[in-house]
Amino acid sequence: MTEINPQPPEHDPSPDWGQSLSFGAAGIALRHVVRARAGLGEWSTAHPWVAAMTRRPITAHPDACLFRGAPAVAFVLRVAGRPAYAAAIDTLDRYITDLVAQRLTAAHQRVEQGRLPRLREFDLINGLTGLGAYLLLRGGDGVLAREVLGYLVRLATEPVTRAGEAFPGWWTDHASTDRPSTGWPGGHANLGIAHGIAGPLALLAHAVISGITVPGQAEAIDRICRELDRWRCGTPTRPWWPGTIRAAEWRTGSVDQHAAQRPSWCYGTPGLARAQQLAALALGDRRRQRAAEHALTACITDERQLALLDDASLCHGWAGLVHTARRTAADAGPDSELTALLPQLHTRFEYHLHGRRPVTGNGLLEGTAGIALTRDAATAPALRWDACLLITPPATKTLDAEGTG
């Protein structure tokens, strides 16, 4: 694995690079601040990356999201937990509050007009689910966070009708790229945790577990879970879910996909199983919890699925599988089969760091920063940098007092 450069470049490779949690300086800064907090690195290494993240004016336009712009920068600064960053966080939060309010207004207006959403309206990476994750992280009175939860409840429980057909409120008439496409007639339902309904499910569940609830929240969680039950494929011993459901599949109730896709965090069984385990924990549904944990256990013992992983990245490679399994096992308990499988899974992860397609970037989702964070998490599990992935609860503690510099 290529090591992350200790110093950022003098000039940003692209206009969005500095404030990108996905591929740019924000993701690399996250790696270094987590390493410093865990005592595995030095703050003198983290500070230049924080500076690179804030070198350009911080973006707070309507397209800003958890993985880009002001929310991404604020997320990293909150994870850093440095009192010296408190003033900057307060300033960013004022812009983020306005941003979320604007996006909520637009989303509710879209619902009232009977139009279908784009994925970027509600998903984790670009949408209100990701912004909601940040709001839970920042804590406070939680009023705005509850408004986001209320919107997600509406998304999950109010169906839409198109040409006389009923679809869930999260149905989109775009392709999986979130753009119109003649190759996706009638649009699709996206199930994944990164861009689909598993993201809202995980956030709604995290909120319940944290004691933050709104009317209809339990019903919304149950409704999404039953939708995922409908589209569960495979066998009782090896269940899996497709990442997307096309309009023709929705009408017939039959999935054209014949085998499980790669076992990734973003679209595969790991992310979907973790979201359902969280939902079960929120609802106190022990049967569903066991089923979700079994699905992930079956996934990581299926050589056919593992063979589909062709890189070590966090988003769709070995790091995402390992880290999601680690967080799921922590809630499954020390005596679970899933927990017993972790050492072997870690060994395979280390082996595949030099696998068929080495990662080439330094970012969080598809680069070395995400891989390094996954490796470091084995020795520093309490640092919940992965709240941005919704596989661990967003922390609600205020800034701590770990030094000033």
Stockholm file with secondary structure:
# STOCKHOLM 1.0

chainA/1-405         MTEINPQPPEHDPSPDWGQSLSFGAAGIALRHVVRARAGLGEWSTAHPWVAAMTRRPITAHPDACLFRGAPAVAFVLRVAGRPAYAAAIDTLDRYITDLVAQRLTAAHQRVEQGRLPRLREFDLINGLTGLGAYLLLRGGDGVLAREVLGYLVRLATEPVTRAGEAFPGWWTDHASTDRPSTGWPGGHANLGIAHGIAGPLALLAHAVISGITVPGQAEAIDRICRELDRWRCGTPTRPWWPGTIRAAEWRTGSVDQHAAQRPSWCYGTPGLARAQQLAALALGDRRRQRAAEHALTACITDERQLALLDDASLCHGWAGLVHTARRTAADAGPDSELTALLPQLHTRFEYHLHGRRPVTGNGLLEGTAGIALTRDAATAPALRWDACLLITPPATKTLDAEGTG
#=GR chainA/1-405 SS CCCCCSSCCSSCSSTTTTTBTTTSHHHHHHHHHHHHHTTSSCHHHHHHHHHHHTSSCCCCSTTCBTTBSHHHHHHHHHHHTCGGGHHHHHHHHHHHHHHHHHHHHHHHHHHHTTCCCCHHHHCTTTSHHHHHHHHHHHCTTCHHHHHHHHHHHHHHHCCEEETTEEECTTCBSSCTTSSCCTTSTTCEEECCTTTSTHHHHHHHHHHHHTTCCCTTHHHHHHHHHHHHHHTCEECSSSEECCSEEEHHHHHHTCCCCCSCCCCCSSSSHHHHHHHHHHHHHHHTCHHHHHHHHHHHHHHHTCHHHHTTCCSCCTTTSHHHHHHHHHHHHHHHCTTSHHHHHHHHHHHHHHHHTTSSSCCCCCSSSSSHHHHHHHHHHTTCTTCCGGGGGTSSCCCCCCCCCSCCC
#=GC SS_cons         CCCCCSSCCSSCSSTTTTTBTTTSHHHHHHHHHHHHHTTSSCHHHHHHHHHHHTSSCCCCSTTCBTTBSHHHHHHHHHHHTCGGGHHHHHHHHHHHHHHHHHHHHHHHHHHHTTCCCCHHHHCTTTSHHHHHHHHHHHCTTCHHHHHHHHHHHHHHHCCEEETTEEECTTCBSSCTTSSCCTTSTTCEEECCTTTSTHHHHHHHHHHHHTTCCCTTHHHHHHHHHHHHHHTCEECSSSEECCSEEEHHHHHHTCCCCCSCCCCCSSSSHHHHHHHHHHHHHHHTCHHHHHHHHHHHHHHHTCHHHHTTCCSCCTTTSHHHHHHHHHHHHHHHCTTSHHHHHHHHHHHHHHHHTTSSSCCCCCSSSSSHHHHHHHHHHTTCTTCCGGGGGTSSCCCCCCCCCSCCC
//
